[in-house]
Amino acid sequence: MTGPRTPWPGVPATEEAAPPQQAPGDERALRERLTEAVHACDAPDVVLAVSRRGRRTLCAGGTAPPPAVPREDLRYEIGSASKTFAALLLTRLIRRGVVTGAEPAAGCLDPGRTPGPHPVTLAHLITHTSGLPALPAGFLRRGLPAWHTNPYARYPAERLTDAFLRHEPKHRPGTRWHYSNYGVSVLGHALAAITGTAWEDLITGQVLRALGLSGTALRAEGPETDAVGHRKDGRTPVPPFDAGGFQAAGAVRSTPNDLLTFLEAHLDPDRSPAAGALRAVRVPVLRRGLGHRHVHTVGWFRHPTDGGPMYFHSGATLGQQAFLGFRPDTDTALAAVCTRRFRARDPFIATGYALLAEG
């Protein structure tokens, strides 16, 4: 990564050559495949949006009657896939020299604090190597009364940052990978503190506006703009998701077309004002597991295919799910959303992954 010093040394400006142009695929076959996949997802509302070599195909359906607003025009909660937006924001700030990524997060939140010998840095937080648990202490007890509606709303920003400043990580930062909504949420508050800008304004200015994502927001407005989620039974509606103090980890809601625009920017960074950051978030920064088979970039999971790597991230709230991914080798992006809470043997994520893997 060019620009100021970063905690990911040696990251090049580009990772791979641009993919060769390929002949257009069979539009009819793609639509038939997407129609089958919508049915397989078994949710009240499903939208599968594909971009191949710049050509978009959207397929919508579901088990519920069609809403008053077309499904493909509504905004959907993408849950943890919001972390890809947070990663792009952090990378943009690093490239602009606002931060390096090596700053101790506690020092950002409490400028008078003296960092210990092994502080949790901004880079640790975004790469899930902070040593923090998935959720802060006391979250379950505090959120239990609203467990089936909005438990995150009962854990505000002040409580989250206070919990971080009071407690030591379970493991030494940088030594273990453990997925943490808590950690990425702390990152959001640390960046807001160090820039003097609220997270919602920061993500809007640095990512949403920069990429032209006018159909993306962090708060629900109403049934005219936002899809309604459902419980596991697929029939009982749930209130709009309120992320509370966890905005950076899961507050984004977006239309399928906006999600494709976001993914297409990753496929063709040179056309974006965030080109350097978009290229940088594709570069592996850590490997884990047996034989280092699990590869991660700053914000994406990365799996191999016969033609090259595919990048993806899934997410879920209490009533909706999302799967985002892209493949540079085939110039393909996929945004999948549905309005049913994840359940045992849920087919949605597997369906989205298979569609992307097929290229």
N, C-alpha and C positions, 0 to 999 in steps of 0.2 A: 504494500500500500504506500503510495507516494504521499508527500506532505509531511506533517510534523511527526515526531517520534510516536510510535504506538506500541502497545504490548504484544502485537503480532508482527514481529520483525520479519523482513524478507518477503512480505506479501507483494506480488507483482501487480501492476496496474490491470493486466488482463490475465485470464486463466487459460483460455483456449481460443483457437481461431474461430472466426465466424463460420457457422455451418453452411455447406453448399446449398444452393437453391435446389428444390425438389419439385417434381411435377405435382399439381394440385391433387388432393385426395378425392375419393368418391364421396361427394356431399350426401347422396342418398344413403349410402352405407353408413356414414357417420351418424346421420339422423336416426336411422333404424337402431344402431347400437346405443345411442343416447336414450331413445325411447324405452328400450329394454332396461337400461340402467335406472331410469327414473322409476319404473315399476318395481325393480329389485330393491330400491331404497326403502320402500314401504313407510312413507311418512306423509303427513297431511299436505305439505307443500315441499316440492323438490325443484331446484333449478340446477341444471348442468350446463356450464358455459365453456366452450372450447374455442381457442384461437390457434389456427394452424397457418403459418406463413402469412400472418396478418388478416386472415379471413375468419370471421367469427360465426359460430353456430351455437345457438341457445335452444335448449329443450326444457320445457317446464311441465309439471303435472303434479299428481299427488292423490292421496286417498280422500281428501276433503274437497268440498265444492270449491270451484275457483273463487278467489276473493274479488272484491269490487275493483281493486287495482290489479293489473296483470302481475303475476308472480315475479316475472323477470324485472319489473320496475320497482319492486319493494327493496328495502334495506334489510339485511340479515345480520344477526349476531355471529361474529366469527370466533369469539372466545380466544383461546390461546394462539390462534393464527395472528392475532394482534401483535404478537412478539416480533413478527417479521417487519412490521412498521416501526417498532421501537428500535430494532437493530439497524434499519436504514437510517433512522434519525441519528442514532449515536455515531454511525460511520460518517454521516455528513458533518457532524460537529467536529469529529476528529480531523477530517480532511480540511476543514476551515480553520483549524487551529484553536477552536474554542476550548476543547479538552484533548487529552491524549489517550484516555482510556485507562491510564495507570493511576488516576487519582483515587485515594482512599474514599470510599463512599461516606464513611462516618464524618470525615473532614468536610465534605460538601454539605452535609446536613447540619453539622455542628462545627463551624469554623474554628472555634477555640480549642477543639479536642486535639490532643497529641496522638498521632497514629502509633499503634503497637508495632512489633517486629514483623507481623504477618497480616497486614490489613486486607480487608475485602475491597477490591478495586471495582471500578465500573466495568472493566473487561470481565472480571470474575462473575459479576451479576448477569450480564447478557449471555455468557456462555455456560451458565448453570454449573460453575465450578467454585461458587462462593462458600460452600460448606453449610449453607442455610437449608433448612427443611423445606418441604413443599409449601407449607403454610406456617404462619407464626404461632407461637405459643398462645393459647387461649382462644384461637379462632373457632374451634369446634364448639366450645362452651358458649361463646358469645353468639355464634351464628345459629345454634341449634333451634331457637324459637322460630326462625324463619327458614329452616332448612329446605323446605319444598317451594319457597317463593323467592327470597333474595338474601341468603346468608351473608354474601360479601358486602351488602349495603350496611350491615351492622358493624363493620370493621373499617372505620374511617382512616384517612391518611395520617392523622396525628397519632392514632394508636399504633399504626403499622410502623411508622418511623421511630416512635418511642421504643417499640419492641426490638427493633434492630439495634438501636443505640445502647440498649440495656443488656443485651445477651450476646454471648460469643458464639461463633459458628461451631457446629458439631465437629467439623473436620477442618484441617488447615486449608485455607483458600488456595485453589490451584492444584490440589492433589487428587480430587475425586469429582466425577460428574454426577450430579443429582438434579433432576428437573425440578425447578422451583418457581412457582408463581410469585411467591414471596420475594425472591431475589430480583426478578425483573421489575416488580412493583417498586422496590426500593430504588432501583436504577432510575425509574421515572421521577421519583421525588428528588433524587440527588441531582439529576439534570435540571429539573425545574429550579432547584435552589441555586445551583452554580451559575445559571443563566439569568436568574431573576424573572423567569417567565413561567406561567402556569403550564402544566403538561398539555392541557387541551389546546392552548394557544401555540405551544411549541410544536406539537405534532401537526397541527393545522398549517402552520407557516412553513415548516421545513419539509413536510412530506405531502400532505393532502393538496395544498395549493401548488406546490412545485410540480406535482405530477398531474394536475388538473382533475383531481378526484372530488368533483362537486357533489357526488351522491354518497359521500362517506362522512360519518360523524361519530361522536363518542356518546351521544345521548339519544334516546328514543323521542319521537315527536308525536306519534299517533298512528292509528291504523291506515291513514292515507299514505304514509311513507314507510312504515315499519311492519315487517312480517310478525305474526303472532306465534310464539313458541307453544309447544305442548309437552305434557308429561310423557312418561314412557308408554302409557296406553295409547298415545296418538290421538286422543280425543279431548282430554282436559287441558284447556289453555292455561298458560302461566303468565305472570306479569313480565313486562320488559326487564331485561337484565340490568341491574345496577351494580357496577363494579366496585363501588365504595372507594377504598384506598388502593385498589388493585388496577387502576386505569391502564397503566402501561402494559400490564400482563394480559388484559382481556376485554377492553371496553369498545373496540372498534366494531362498527356495524356499517355495512356497505351493500350497494347493489351489485348484482353479478357483472354488469358491464364495467363498473368501476374496478372491481376486483381483477377483471381481465386487463384493464388499462394498467393497473399496478404490476401485474405479472408480465405484460408485454414490455414494460419499461425494463424489467430484468433481462428479457431476451434481447432487447436492442437498446442498450444503455446510451449509445452515442447520440440518440435523438432527445435525450433528457437533460435538464439542467443539473441533475444529480448523477451524471454519467459516472464519475469516478467512484462514488459510493456504491452505485448499482453494480459496478464491476467487482468492487472489493467484497461485497457480501456473498459472492459466489465462491470465494476462495476458502478451502478448508483451513480451519484454525486448530482443530483437535480431532484426535482419533481415540476410540476406546473399545473395550470389549476384547474378546478372544481374537487374536490376529489383527487387532485394530480394524475390525470390519465396520464398526459404526463410525461414520464420518460426519462431522458437523462444520458448518460455516458459522459466521457470526450470528446468523438468524435462521438458518435452514438446516433441516436434515438432508443428507445427500446419499443417494444409493446409486450403485452402478447399473447400467444397462449395456446391451451389446454395442450400442452406438455412442455411448458417453453417459455422463452423470445426469440424474434427474434430481431435482430439488423440490422439497415439499414440506408442508407443515399443516397439521390438523388443529381443530379447536372445537370446544363445546361449551355451552352454557346450560342453564337448567331446563331449557326447552328447545335449543337449536344446536346444529352442528355445521361445521364447515371443513372443507379440504381444499387447500391451495397448492399448486405445483407447476413447475415448468421444466421443459427439456430443451436445452440449446441445440442438441444434435438434430432434432426434428423441427425446431422452431415452433414448439407446441406449448400452450399454456392451458391449464384447467382450473376453473373455479367451480366448486360444488357446494351447495348449501341445502339444508333441509330444516324442517320445523318439528322435530321430534327428539326428545332427550335420549342420549345414548343409553343403551340397555345391553344386557348380556347377549353376545353373539349378534350384535347390531351389524347390518350389512353395509351401512353407508360409507364408512371410511375405506373398507376393503374395496367397495365398488369404485370410489374415486381413485384409489391407488392403482387399481387394475387398468382403468381407462388411461391414466397417464403412462403407465408402464408399457401399454400397447403402442403408445406413440401416436 
